[in-house]
Amino acid sequence: MNSYEVLRRAAEPIGVKALAAKLRLSPAMVYKWCQESGKDDPDASGARNPLDRIAEVYRATESVDVINWLCHEANGFFVSNPSPLNDDIDTELLRNTQQLVTEFSNLLATVTKSIEDDGMIEPAEANQIRQAWETLKLTAESFVVGCERGAYFSVDGKK
């Protein structure tokens, strides 16, 4: 689905005019966001929209922090697709399992460090715990998705 289609569908329940009012923009601008904006098509009437810009920021920086932040705003979290398998399933499974255990250990270390200094978890420490937790969730979900997709299963039944 294209970004302008996503925005059009998102705007449908409340209407473009109401969305424009909430964003303090002109309805014309929001309408343009909901139309195709062809880079190669001079007849396309749409404009580059915020989703296109976020995608450009991601492509330019390759930082999933932007995507994670957006997912967090929607009460979720980003999970990347598992990487393609190497020929050695045992090695890949072991590496990913070790990564999962490492991230869990990092979370526990962050919590322990927060408590050890003064017996409390300060807001800055809570933020560090949140970061460790988000990394653990990402690693665990990616591992489980890989399992569900058969990433650690050999088609011929051999290891």
C-alpha positions as CSV (number, residue, x, y, z in Angstrom):
1,M,0.0,0.0,0.0
2,N,1.3,3.5,-0.9
3,S,1.7,6.2,1.8
4,Y,-1.0,8.4,0.3
5,E,-3.4,5.4,0.5
6,V,-2.5,4.9,4.1
7,L,-3.1,8.5,4.9
8,R,-6.4,8.5,3.0
9,R,-7.6,5.4,5.0
10,A,-6.5,7.0,8.3
11,A,-8.3,10.2,7.5
12,E,-11.6,8.5,6.5
13,P,-13.1,8.0,10.0
14,I,-12.8,11.7,11.0
15,G,-12.6,13.3,7.6
16,V,-9.9,15.3,6.0
17,K,-11.2,18.7,7.2
18,A,-11.3,17.5,10.9
19,L,-7.8,16.1,10.5
20,A,-6.5,19.3,9.0
21,A,-8.0,21.3,11.9
22,K,-6.3,19.0,14.4
23,L,-3.0,19.4,12.6
24,R,-3.6,23.2,12.1
25,L,-3.1,22.8,8.4
26,S,-5.2,23.7,5.4
27,P,-7.6,21.0,4.2
28,A,-6.1,21.4,0.8
29,M,-2.7,20.3,2.1
30,V,-4.1,17.2,3.7
31,Y,-6.1,16.4,0.6
32,K,-2.8,16.6,-1.4
33,W,-1.2,14.2,1.0
34,C,-4.0,11.7,0.3
35,Q,-3.3,11.8,-3.5
36,E,-0.6,10.2,-5.4
37,S,2.6,12.3,-5.8
38,G,4.6,10.8,-8.6
39,K,8.2,11.8,-8.8
40,D,8.2,11.0,-12.4
41,D,4.6,12.0,-13.2
42,P,4.2,15.8,-13.6
43,D,0.4,15.3,-13.7
44,A,0.2,13.8,-10.2
45,S,-1.6,16.3,-8.0
46,G,-0.4,15.0,-4.6
47,A,2.3,16.3,-2.3
48,R,5.1,14.5,-0.4
49,N,3.4,13.6,2.8
50,P,4.7,13.0,6.4
51,L,4.9,9.2,5.9
52,D,7.1,9.7,2.8
53,R,9.4,12.0,4.8
54,I,9.6,9.6,7.7
55,A,10.6,6.9,5.2
56,E,13.2,9.2,3.8
57,V,14.6,9.9,7.3
58,Y,14.9,6.2,7.9
59,R,16.5,5.5,4.5
60,A,19.0,8.3,5.1
61,T,19.9,7.4,8.6
62,E,19.2,3.6,8.7
63,S,18.2,4.2,12.3
64,V,15.3,2.1,13.5
65,D,14.9,4.5,16.4
66,V,12.6,6.7,14.2
67,I,10.4,3.6,13.5
68,N,10.5,2.5,17.1
69,W,9.4,5.9,18.3
70,L,6.5,5.9,15.8
71,C,5.5,2.4,16.9
72,H,5.7,3.4,20.6
73,E,3.4,6.3,19.8
74,A,0.9,3.7,18.6
75,N,1.3,1.6,21.8
76,G,3.4,-1.0,19.9
77,F,6.9,-1.8,19.0
78,F,8.9,-2.5,15.8
79,V,10.1,-6.0,15.0
80,S,12.4,-6.4,12.0
81,N,12.1,-9.5,9.8
82,P,14.6,-12.2,10.7
83,S,17.8,-12.2,8.7
84,P,18.1,-14.8,6.0
85,L,19.5,-18.1,7.1
86,N,23.1,-19.2,6.8
87,D,23.6,-22.8,5.6
88,D,24.3,-23.9,9.2
89,I,21.0,-23.9,11.0
90,D,22.6,-25.0,14.3
91,T,25.0,-22.1,14.3
92,E,22.2,-19.6,13.4
93,L,19.9,-20.9,16.1
94,L,22.7,-20.8,18.7
95,R,23.7,-17.3,17.7
96,N,20.2,-16.0,17.9
97,T,19.5,-17.8,21.2
98,Q,22.7,-16.3,22.7
99,Q,21.6,-12.9,21.5
100,L,18.3,-13.3,23.3
101,V,20.0,-14.4,26.5
102,T,22.4,-11.5,26.2
103,E,19.6,-8.9,25.9
104,F,17.8,-10.4,28.9
105,S,21.0,-10.2,30.9
106,N,21.5,-6.6,29.8
107,L,18.0,-5.8,31.1
108,L,18.7,-7.5,34.5
109,A,22.0,-5.6,34.8
110,T,20.3,-2.3,34.1
111,V,17.6,-2.9,36.7
112,T,20.2,-4.1,39.2
113,K,22.4,-1.1,38.6
114,S,19.4,1.2,39.1
115,I,18.5,-0.3,42.5
116,E,22.1,-0.8,43.9
117,D,23.1,2.9,44.0
118,D,20.2,4.2,46.2
119,G,17.5,1.6,46.4
120,M,15.2,3.5,44.0
121,I,14.7,3.8,40.3
122,E,15.0,7.4,39.2
123,P,13.3,8.7,36.0
124,A,16.5,8.6,34.0
125,E,17.1,5.0,35.2
126,A,13.6,4.1,34.3
127,N,14.4,5.4,30.8
128,Q,17.5,3.1,30.6
129,I,15.4,0.2,31.8
130,R,12.8,1.0,29.1
131,Q,15.6,1.1,26.4
132,A,16.9,-2.3,27.6
133,W,13.3,-3.7,27.6
134,E,12.6,-2.5,24.1
135,T,15.8,-4.1,22.8
136,L,14.9,-7.4,24.5
137,K,11.3,-7.3,23.1
138,L,12.7,-6.7,19.7
139,T,15.2,-9.5,19.9
140,A,12.7,-12.0,21.4
141,E,10.0,-11.2,18.8
142,S,12.4,-11.5,15.9
143,F,13.6,-14.9,17.3
144,V,10.0,-16.2,17.7
145,V,9.0,-14.9,14.2
146,G,12.0,-16.7,12.8
147,C,10.9,-19.9,14.6
148,E,7.4,-19.5,13.3
149,R,8.6,-19.0,9.7
150,G,10.7,-22.2,9.8
151,A,14.0,-20.3,9.9
152,Y,15.5,-23.1,12.0
153,F,13.9,-26.0,10.2
154,S,15.6,-27.8,7.3
155,V,13.4,-28.6,4.4
156,D,15.1,-32.0,3.8
157,G,14.7,-32.9,7.5
158,K,18.5,-32.8,8.0
159,K,20.4,-30.5,10.3
